[in-house]
């Protein structure tokens, strides 16, 4: 049975400190007793980049110098461009992992999404 893993972004109700953790559902069930507020939950894609870094939903990746973010659309993860066309994401339906590098995520390195 495969282990389902998530990246959680949580906030302490007391200190308001924001933390990011990688947990399985079992870990999360144990951690909820601490009453942190879940700010986001990104599922592990079960894929790794060319440097063996795990790829999660909402990661920002680079492929041949072009930035994409990882998004769940309909029935799978896609690499989506940072631009929209008619309010729809422009996404690649398939991608080769040997050309992809995780360079951040929309929470910690959101400035990577900004066009210059």
C-alpha positions as CSV (number, residue, x, y, z in Angstrom):
1,X,0.0,0.0,0.0
2,X,1.4,3.4,-1.0
3,X,1.9,6.0,1.6
4,X,0.0,9.2,0.9
5,X,2.1,12.2,1.9
6,X,1.3,15.9,2.2
7,X,3.1,19.2,2.8
8,X,1.2,21.2,5.4
9,X,1.6,24.9,6.1
10,X,0.3,25.5,9.7
11,X,0.1,28.4,12.1
12,X,0.3,28.2,15.9
13,X,-2.7,29.7,17.6
14,X,-0.6,31.1,20.4
15,X,2.6,32.5,18.8
16,X,1.1,32.9,15.3
17,X,4.3,31.4,13.9
18,X,3.9,29.7,10.5
19,X,5.7,26.4,10.0
20,X,5.9,23.9,7.0
21,X,5.9,20.1,7.6
22,X,5.9,17.0,5.4
23,X,3.5,14.5,6.9
24,X,1.7,11.3,6.1
25,X,-2.0,11.2,7.0
26,X,-1.0,9.3,10.2
27,X,1.4,12.0,11.3
28,X,-1.3,14.7,10.7
29,X,-3.8,12.9,12.8
30,X,-1.4,12.8,15.7
31,X,-0.4,16.5,15.2
32,X,-4.0,17.8,15.2
33,X,-4.1,17.4,19.0
34,X,-1.8,20.5,19.1
35,X,-4.6,22.6,17.6
36,X,-2.5,24.4,15.0
37,X,-4.5,26.0,12.2
38,X,-3.9,24.3,8.8
39,X,-3.2,27.1,6.2
40,X,-2.7,24.8,3.2
41,X,-2.2,21.2,2.3
42,X,-0.3,20.1,-0.8
43,X,-0.3,16.5,-1.9
44,X,3.0,14.7,-2.8
45,X,2.9,13.8,-6.5
46,X,5.0,10.7,-6.0
47,X,7.5,12.2,-8.4
48,X,11.0,13.5,-7.9
49,X,13.0,16.1,-9.9
50,X,16.3,15.3,-11.5
51,X,18.1,16.0,-8.2
52,X,15.7,13.5,-6.4
53,X,13.8,16.3,-4.6
54,X,10.2,15.4,-4.0
55,X,7.7,17.3,-6.0
56,X,4.5,18.6,-4.3
57,X,1.4,20.3,-5.6
58,X,2.1,24.1,-5.8
59,X,5.8,23.7,-6.1
60,X,7.6,26.0,-8.6
61,X,9.8,24.2,-11.0
62,X,12.2,25.1,-13.8
63,X,12.3,23.3,-17.1
64,X,14.9,24.5,-19.6
65,X,14.9,27.9,-17.8
66,X,11.1,28.3,-18.0
67,X,9.2,28.5,-14.7
68,X,6.1,26.4,-14.0
69,X,4.1,25.5,-11.0
70,X,2.6,22.1,-10.3
71,X,-1.2,22.0,-10.3
72,X,-3.8,19.2,-10.0
73,X,-6.1,19.5,-13.0
74,X,-9.0,17.0,-13.6
75,X,-7.1,13.7,-13.3
76,X,-3.5,14.4,-12.7
77,X,-0.6,16.8,-12.0
78,X,0.3,19.2,-14.7
79,X,3.1,21.8,-15.2
80,X,1.3,25.1,-15.6
81,X,2.8,28.3,-17.0
82,X,2.6,31.4,-14.9
83,X,0.4,33.1,-17.5
84,X,-3.2,32.4,-18.2
85,X,-5.0,32.4,-21.5
86,X,-8.6,33.5,-21.4
87,X,-8.5,32.8,-17.6
88,X,-7.4,29.3,-18.2
89,X,-4.1,27.8,-17.2
90,X,-1.7,26.8,-20.0
91,X,-0.5,23.4,-19.0
92,X,1.7,20.6,-20.2
93,X,0.0,17.3,-20.1
94,X,3.2,15.3,-19.7
95,X,6.7,16.1,-18.7
96,X,10.1,14.4,-18.4
97,X,11.5,14.5,-14.9
98,X,15.2,14.5,-16.1
99,X,14.7,18.1,-17.2
100,X,12.9,19.5,-14.1
101,X,14.3,21.2,-11.0
102,X,12.2,22.2,-8.0
103,X,13.1,25.9,-7.3
104,X,10.6,26.7,-4.7
105,X,6.9,26.8,-3.8
106,X,4.1,29.4,-3.9
107,X,4.4,29.9,-0.1
108,X,8.0,30.5,0.6
109,X,9.2,31.7,-2.8
110,X,6.1,33.3,-4.3
111,X,8.3,36.1,-5.8
112,X,9.4,33.5,-8.4
113,X,5.9,33.8,-9.8
114,X,6.1,37.5,-10.5
115,X,7.0,38.5,-14.0
116,X,9.8,40.9,-14.5
